[in-house]
Amino acid sequence: MDTKEDSLPDIEGTIFALESIIPSLSRFDFRRPCYLIRLGRWRLGHYNLSGSKEQLDKSILHAVEAQLLLVKPTAASIRLFPVLVKVLFRRLVKFKQPDDVESCVQYLRYLRNQRCQLQAGVFPHEDVTSNLVRALAIRVELNAGDIKEDIREMTILCRELLNSDISGSVLESHLLTLPKAFYMIVPNILPADEVLDPLIECFREANVRLPYSYYLSFALALLLADRFAKNHSIIDSEEAITVLKKILTFPSDLPQDLRSQFQDTALLWVAEISYRRFSLFDMPEYLEEATFHLRVYLSSASRDDPLRPDFSQRLAYLTDQRAIEFGVEEGRDRDPDVYKLPCLSSLAASITDPNSSISNEQWDQHLRALDSMRYTDDIAEIEEAIKYCRLVLASTHCVPSLEHRNHVKLYVALGSLLLQAFRRNGKLEYIDESIAVLHDGLKTYDTPDDRFTLAFGGVLSLTARISLHQREEDVDEVIRIFASLTSDDTRLGPSYRFRFSYWWAILAHCFGHPSLTDAYENVFKDMQDSLSYAPTLESQHHRLVSMRQGFHDLPLCYASYQIDKGQPFKAIETLERGRSLLWSEMRDFRTSTDQLRAVDPTLAAEFEAINKDLEQVTMSMAPCGNMETESIKVEDSWTTGPFSHLVAKQRRFLNYRNKLISRIRALPNFRNFLEPPSFDILRSAAVHGPVIIINHCKWRCDLLVLFRDSLSLITTTQDFYRLATELGDRLVNARKYHRLESKEYRRALRSVLQSLYELVGKPVIDELRKLMIPEQSRVWWCPTSVFCHLPLHAIGPIPSDDGVTRYFSDIYIPSYTPSLSALIASRKPQAEGQTFQKPSILLVAQPESLKHAIPEIWTIQRLTTTVTSLISKNATPPSVVECLRHHQFSHFVCHGNLEEGKPFNASFKLSGGKQLTLLEIVRSQLPTAEFAFLSACHTAELTEKSIPGEALHLTAAMQYCGFRSVVGTMWAMADEDGQYLAEDFYKSILSSDEPGVPYYERSARSLRDAVKNLRSKKASLERWVNYVHYGA
């Protein structure tokens, strides 16, 4: 019987006739089931024409009754059952009634189990399976069963369909019911891994079967993104981004506008996942990727894209971070959308039903609006945002769902707005409420992720209140938060970890908290990681300057604490760990592998290779920070620009190097490989004379005199810190505002030297005499902080009984060292063995603009040793670097340039305006170098913005690249002094009879003697004080 050709009146007539017959047939009449079947089919035909739900319902009832009356199934009833299921399924899809979903699932499962008995032509097995998938999806949507089990069953069924012969388009439509069902339950349950993992595996298989399906690729990417959000797996984020990028290259016969829509969506999600990843892990490579992908998305998004303001704000935040972390200022132009504040009153008006659930789109609107308020300083706008945030928070109710993440964000947003308001108007109730709000959040949510987010948001409010009230309970709480945020299992990146560790240490020191030692150890552990967050020396120096207090103050404060606790040996180790961080990092790249090579040659070769790669990256000039975002629709053009490539390369090399170091330390006798040196090692720096270390710290100041076998501690007066700071400021300001040859500068310098004697010189000299250190002994200064700017070698005049004016350099032979490790390294034997023959000298000179350079050049050329001259146009940066490799001594006669805030641009001026920069010198490796005389201006000068303990000047650079001893200048030198100083210096060093003493170790005495002769020629104070000796 076929009803397709009948009209509706004909069908209604047949239905009427059958309805009049059936009541006359008893339940036991064999004809009743047959008539019921016929009536059911005619009613189904009526439904197909009229859409009447009543006819569909009655059709199903007749079919079910017929099925129940049949004692023995007939061929007709067997054919009827699949039809019944189809009809029931049709009603389920259209009306989604809970009773239908249960029946449909039950019947479809039955049909799958009766596969062999049912005629495939009536209801093919693949159709049964696909319909069961859809029925289960509807049951999930209606929340009418065990949701996890239903999704698990759907996953199994979909994987079965993947292995069937079903066509691609049909397969795609059925598979997509699975992620739709998954996302329907997201507001209702937190998906467990046992649900999400099989889903992802299923869609990985689907992407193999249908590799160019936009929908299946998006489904896989979003599922991976969800698992990344839950488990923070970097692998998932990488795979999701890879899948999305492939979408951009799909061959497609889709209309261009539809294809562009898919591609734009892919770009959006790449940007979203990249941003989430940086927000979670705060790693430099993720910062660069997120910045690039946001730019790519915004470059293709229309001006009226509703997400544009949100993504513009994110990009503004990221470019600010790049400027803070790397010093990269390019690309910080603000999109006007960043400054568009939302209309909070209209958004507040949309919140009407306090019991209604908020859709994802509404959540996004509310959270974006609140986030945008950080760009305003207007207290009225901030207070309006506070009221709005309170309203949103009060109008929502949290069920056990993924929606709770948005509630956590609301707590953080409200706490941040209240802190923002407090900073604008100083009302204490705002800071108190901010802390109370975050406490409420911590009481409500207890997952590790939630507590981390709330603690991260609350720590600033707590520290703000501590600055006002110093409540002990606030101190305890904030220190607990700092400890948790900086623990080994934190997901914070090195930059934030170091900042929080620093705040923890300072707070613990201020309040004498028992966690102080742990705090300091924590911050030292994070210090080098934070520095290497940036890829190049220049960007690392920017980090040092931008986090000046952390990098400069912490070693001094920790050492002062250790001295206070009676641990001076530990204090020496601490000061060493915290100084010359950049030079230490570079020195580690050139660490000897001789001992390792004897044990494991392959591992030694790998370590040497990765060190060379890392050194090359670190010493490279940071390229422009701009990121090209054109031609982004081709896979090969997914490039994040040269600076970002540098970041990615450095992170890759660092990770590999850290793995190699772990392998090396696992070898016997290599447990301490590249660990910070112990005091027993550091004390060897004093093998040829005492080293005087000055710790200048606000907590306490100390003078430590290190000997080969002992350590003397000289305590200082309470006003030592203030007086030393004033001396440093006085000298720096005099140099800033007066000419070096002026009476004002000379007067300031004389006053500083006299005060230094009282403050430092007298107690040190008394201690040296007490310990019977003979006069004319070698003495090294290893200063910190403000003392790095002060001429300690010229302290005086020193009172005497004979009335002769003497300075420190008259009594002892002074040198400087930027660190104990640098001094130890300067004495290490050369690979080819130590030579005691007269050294060859490389003369580098640029006499054109130096009036008295020619006599100095002649002086060097007449020396009784081999002299190679590179003068004027022959002195190019490449030729100078090449010749440095083949000479023991080098003498520079040229201008020295210093650029404020850019120490790696410090340079020697050569012919034609060419510069030999500090960075080019550092790149050199000079195995035969022993001594350098830098007869140029500013070669040992630290600029005002420099980090004192880093010693970033040309003299230290020469020492780093191989020179054992270096003579430099603390400021501009008088041109005419060069000839006389050089003549006396080389006369002394080349004629002195000191058997077994290398010539470079004679350089300190020779400089001291030459300066004394310069003084005897009535050279003014600032001229002779200018010259300093560094190294062995």
Secondary structure, 3 states (H helix, E strand, C coil): CCCCCCCHHHHHHHHHHHHHHHHHCCCCCCHHHHHHHHHHHHHHHHHHHHCCHHHHHHHHHHHHHHHHHCCCCCHHHHHHHHHHHHHHHHHHHHHCCHHHHHHHHHHHHHHHHCCCCCCCCCCCHHHHHHHHHHHHHHHHHCCCCCHHHHHHHHHHHHHHHHCCCCCHHHHHHHHCHHHHHHHHHCCCCCCCHHHHHHHHHHHHHHHHHCCCCHHHHHHHHHHHHHHHHHHCCHHHHHHHHHHHHHHCCCCCCCCHHHHHHHHHHHHHHHHHHHHHHHHHHCCHHHHHHHHHHHHHHHHHCCCCCCCHHHHHHHHHHHHHHHHHHHCCCCCCCCCHHHHCCCCHHHHHHCCCCCCCCCCHHHHHHHHHHHHHHHHCCCHHHHHHHHHHHHHHHHHCCCCCCCCHHHHHHHHHHHHHHHHHHHHHHCCHHHHHHHHHHHHHHHHHCCCHHHHHHHHHHHHHHHHHHHHHHCCHHHHHHHHHHHHHHCCCCCCCCHHHHHHHHHHHHHHHHHHCCCCHHHHHHHHHHHHHHHHCCCCCHHHHHHHHHHCHHHHHHHHHHHHHHHHHCCCHHHHHHHHHHCCCHHHHHHHHHCCCCHHHHHHCHHHHHHHHHHHHHHHHHHCCCCCCCCCCCCCCCCHHHCCCHHHHHHHHHHHHHHHHHHHHHHHHHCCCCCCCCCCCCCHHHHHHHHCCCCEEEEECCCCCCEEEEECCCCEEEEECCCCHHHHHHHHHHHHHHHHHHCCCCCHHHHHHHHHHHHHHHHHHHHHHHHHHHHCCCCCCCEEEEECCHHHHHCCHHHCCCECCCCCCCECHHHHCEEEECCCHHHHHHHCCCCCCCCCCCCCCEEEEECCCCCCCHHHHHHHHHCCCCCEEEEEHHHCCHHHHHHHHCCCCEEEEECEEECCCCCHHHCEEECHHHCEEEHHHHHHCCCCCCCEEEEECCCCCCCCCCCCHHHCCCHHHHHHHCCCCEEEEECCCCCCCHHHHHHHHHHHHHHHCCCCCCCHHHHHHHHHHHHHHHHHHCCCCHHHHHCEEEEEC
